[in-house]
């Protein structure tokens, strides 16, 4: 049997990926994912990101504020057979019409395909009475592009409550993974609070106050083209493109925001 050099790239890829990365890649390619969400993969780097956060097929994972379910589309097939996925969405009794619509749309999505049949919907808001998952049950808690929302709602107090929820849900040794629009540190003293960006130093500070150990950062989701000074904040960039056709090509060329990717760990010894 003759060896085909055309097969070499595929062979190299398969041998260079770990078993966990291969499983995540299969989840990324799952048929249930929407074309619109797949189009964002090159900005959001899900295989590298989830690998960095130590998510594996057997993990118990809590996804905080999953929104429309971009990452849920990957986490659900990844964890369907061996793992557990808690999707901590808006509270069912929220007074916000947006929150009610968002939760209902997500619940409808969870009923749309068998791959979501084991996803357990819980609730999250930065208030003390919420339980996102049973205490000390999770291997990984994940939050993607949410810190700025909690800060805009309640400042540092809301952030502390949020991090305390994450800490309580994690097993000793568990991982908190944070991806967020990154504010340049030089702008921390400016009026950034409504921009959608968040200072990396403040994210680390607040997580450490909750008891987490900051373990590592990654530039997986960095975008040096993003200057974080746009007219409509982070929502000027895709996928929101809040300026419509105004300078559309310019913002498409920048792409999605520059993002910090931070890994924290709950200490083994309490």
PyMOL commands that set and color helices and strands:
alter all, ss='L'
color gray80, all
select helices_A, chain A and resi 5-16+19-28+35-38+41-44+46-52+72-79+97-110+114-116+147-169+185-187+200-209+233-236+248-254
alter helices_A, ss='H'
color red, helices_A
select strands_A, chain A and resi 60-64+84-89+120-123+138-144+170-183+198-199+212-218+259-266
alter strands_A, ss='S'
color yellow, strands_A
deselect
rebuild
show_as cartoon
